[in-house]
Amino acid sequence: MAASTRWEVLLAALVLGIGALVLGLPWALYALGLQAVEGRPEPPQRIAALAVQQQVWQRAGSAGPPEAVALDPVTYLLSASVQARPPDIVAFAWRVASDHSREHLQRDAGPLRRHLAGAALTIWLTRHWSVEQLLTRVAELERPVS
């Protein structure tokens, strides 16, 4: 094998290895985070009226119509690394994830694992729940306990 061919193969292997690390590590952290949470939240049985959803959306300071965004671990980490503002719906998914984690997080989870679980569950919610389901659940969480 010629020296230039060897360098090309080495460079290609290095690029592929870095690519696998950049794309694979976030998905591995996502899986690890989901393992720390027992079960997944169940979506609301009934969807709140559109007016209620709109009130929840506006009370949070969100502008425009609610938009669905399906996050993935790679873009979630990249947006955090450049400190880009996440889509508004992420705050609602985080609120639902936090509520679920309070009761279903493994007891031995340390602070880092807790944060990882919250982020993973937030990503999971944006991928599996609709905007209407997220806003309905947040409306339920905001109701005063009687």
C-alpha angles and dihedrals in degrees: 000000000000119000093244091052091050091053091048091052091047092049092048091049090049093050092047091048093051091046091051090049094048093047100032101046095061091050091049091051089048091054091046091051093050090051090062092061120072109225128335129270116268114233118245116278092226128030116233120244115276090247091056091048090049091051092052090048094049095042087059089056095250117151130211125012119327111266129202117232123182106209125202127199095252097054090039091058094041092052090049092049093055092037092237114169108255120229112279094248090065090072090057092047089049090052092052091044091051092050092049093046092055090070103024108040115114109260095230094055111124125213095275093048090047092054091045090050092050092050092046093049090048090054090046092052093052089052098045108029129062124235088252092055093049094048091046092052092048089050088053091049092050094053111108114251110244 
